[in-house]
Amino acid sequence: MAAAKTRTSTFSRNLSTAAPSHGPGLKCGPNGTVFLSSGIPDLDKILGGGFPLGSLVMVMEDAEAPHHMLLLRNFMAQGLVLGQPLLYSSPARDPRGFLGTLPSPAASKDDKSRERDPDQEKGLRIAWQYKKYFGENQLDGQRGSLSLVYSLFILLAGLTNVNAACFCFLSKSEKRVTLSTRNTLSLFSLKLDALSDGKHEYSNEFDLRKPLERHFINGPRIDCLSIQDCPDLSTLQDRCATFLSQFPRNDGSISCAGRIAIQSFCAPQCAYSNMEWDMLSFIRSLKSMVRSSNSVAILTFPPSLLSPSFCKRWQHMADTLLSVKAIRDEDKELAQLLTGYQDMVGFLNVHKVARINTQVPVILEATTFSIKLQKRRYLVLECLNQAPVDGSSGTSYGTSGGCSSSSKTGNLDF
């Protein structure tokens, strides 16, 4: 009897099922991209998650107001809070002094919820008759997740129609909550990422009135450079190359990501401000170095100081292109056109969104957003809302307008 032939195939099973681990402040995105937060939660949502690693972000400044500094401060502060290395370049004499103006993270919702209300604690007292199934050390260290366990208890009781007790087993090492009942074999498991010790948030809300704590500013992985006295761009290019060499891109885990912030790149006080071709060559080189590293570079520039042709070339070099515009004081036309005009300080325009590892364009619901300072502390981006045409009715979208100028309806009116 002939021996059976062994079937050979070129197919090989991928045994690496676990996703690569990333450092703090990083989030996985589609098509193998990894996002880094801009420091503004609303901007992260607009861009689809944040700034992709390896991308160059360019912000066109407004000559009338320094609103670009709001984006720059939050971007830098977010990196320092997460312990990410930072390279900051500025035309100022003392760029390190700018670090003292960075905002401090606001108190998170979890921290506020930990301040327990006695009335609320009294309402949960019945549910905690089963606290004997918990260890005392777990109860003391994981009070923040008790409301979640109680909610799951109510949900489970409603699904199973069982009045029996609900046993909750909380494992701090596995970061899981498992619930079961006496009369059912159903098990519900829920991963609790919030139980991980020392986990940093991906994006923080920053209090613009509160300065960043000094121990963040005095970190060892902060490099500041003044480009005011640089005769050419070779010094800045060498510093960027040295900084980016710390974050080589590979297919493994990303332990840390770097941030580069260049303020007012073509400012007139810089000696190279008239070397348009040299500045364009630097941007091209910076984009190439950033693309091959685990970092994000943000560069702001005043477009009014560039010729129209070079301004267009700069815009094409950006992966993500933004612009800010100030609002004139007491603009009555805008006040009648937009709701919430009194709270606005400017506009943010999204001209281009980075496309990495994909050819599908990003279609946004809106490209112009209002910049607001909520309670004069928090930076908020909102879509523009048209004010009602008739103040008494308050319906601007429900009424349809005719295309003809006369009050009588015609065949062409719609």
C-alpha angles and dihedrals in degrees: 000000000000117000115253114257116241114234115234124201137178090222115110124185117238103237096184099092097155116092116240113265120242133203126249118298096027129112131188117242137184123297093023095299124143120212129217119199122250091212091249113091092202092053091050090055092048093052093046099257108340137287114336116234111259095031132125115223119198125191122196109218128222117237093215101052136018096234090138087071089067091060092043095049095050092046092052095041092052091055094048093049090053092046094246117152116255135203113193124187124186139164089233121108094238109030092173089066088066089067089070089066095057114118125245125236114265122234109280123233091249091057091050092049091054088068091085122209114228091223092051091047089052092054091056095047094098093054091054095063084099094058090111087079089064128073116246092237091053092051092052096046101039106043088126092071097047095093089054092052090049091052091051089050091056092045093050093048090052095048097048098035088222123142092197122116120276116229116210122197115192119192115191094192094053095036091222136126117212121191128189138163133218095244100043137053094211115125124199119198127187126182113227109204089175090069093066110111117245096002114163124219119250093226130012133201110237128214106224092200095055118071121226115265114265097238089066092051095047093055119137095234098064119106121187126189132185112214094187095094097035109116091202141002098262093095093051092045092051092049091050092048092050092047095048093048087074091067109049115178119241137151094257130084121312109230096179141359130211132225128210120193119186115183124206094347097190098037113157093238090067116094093225095052091112095049097092096166092049091051091049090050090051092052090050091050092046091051091051093049094046093049091058094048139062096253144092126226124202119194126185124197138169106243092199090072093057131074114254093249095052091043089058091048091053091050092053090054093059122094091199117024122194134168134193129209131189125231118236116241115263097358099178095190093056091043090059094042102047132048117230092023093146090063096049123101099176149325132270118208122197108208100167137010121207116259111197123169091000141076096204112110120233112242112199126203088229136004100198122063134177120242111222134176105219110213084349088281112075128057111231131181118204137175116255114260121201115234118236114272092218112043093203097052097036093204115120099149097043096059120073122216126218123238093225124079096227123090093233118090117245139183092270096050117106 
